[in-house]
Amino acid sequence: MKNTTTFLLLLTMVFNMGITSAQNMDLNKVPKLEYLKAAKKMASEFFQRLEDKQHEANADFIIEHLGRAWDESKKISERNDYLNKFQLISIKPPQGVYGDLDGYDLIEQGLLRGSDRYFRHTYMGYFEGNYLIFEFRFYVNSAEKVTLDYIGWSEKNPFEYMSTSDMLLPKYD
C-alpha cells in the first residue's frame, strides 16, 4: 500500500510539473511580418485569379492546401464543388448575384495571443452585383512555410459577420 501511495504521489507531482510548464504562455508572440506578407500575397493571388476567372486554378490552390490528407476521390469531389461555386459567383447580374470582382479590402487581421504560427485575414470582396466576405486562416508549418488552413466566404452583412464571437475573440481576450 505504501509503495502504491508513493507511486501515485510521484506521478501526481510529475503530472503537475508538466501542466505548470505547459501553462507558461508568451502572450506577446505574434506572427513574423514575413508570414503576414506571405499570407497577403496568397490572398492577393487568389483574388487575381478570381478576377481573371481562373476558377480551376483557385480550386486547385484550395485542394493543394486543404486536401493534403484527403484521398483522391474526396479531392476530386471537393475540387469540383469549389469550381462550381466560383463559376456561380462569376455569373453576371441579373442571372447571377455577384458577377465580376471589382476589388477587395483587408478588413480584419486576427491573431491568437500566444501563437506566432496561426492567424486569420478577413477580406471584403466587391463584385459588380454585391459583396462577399472572405475569410482565410493560415498556418505556419514546421518548415516555416505559410499554408492555407481554411477558406470560406459569407453573404452576411459585414457588420453582422464582424460582430460574431469568433471575429471578436482576438479583440477582447
Sequence and secondary structure as in RCSB ss.txt:
>XXXX:A:sequence
MKNTTTFLLLLTMVFNMGITSAQNMDLNKVPKLEYLKAAKKMASEFFQRLEDKQHEANADFIIEHLGRAWDESKK
ISERNDYLNKFQLISIKPPQGVYGDLDGYDLIEQGLLRGSDRYFRHTYMGYFEGNYLIFEFRFYVNSAEKVTLDY
IGWSEKNPFEYMSTSDMLLPKYD
>XXXX:A:secstr
 HHHHHHHHHHHHHHHHHHHHHT   TT    HHHHHHHHHHHHHHHHHHHTT HHHHHHHHHHHHTTTS HHHH
HHHHHHHHHHHHHHTS TTTSS  SEEEEEEEEEEE TT SSEEEEEEEEEESS EEEEEEEEEE TTS EEEEE
EEEE S HHHHHTSHHHHHHHH 
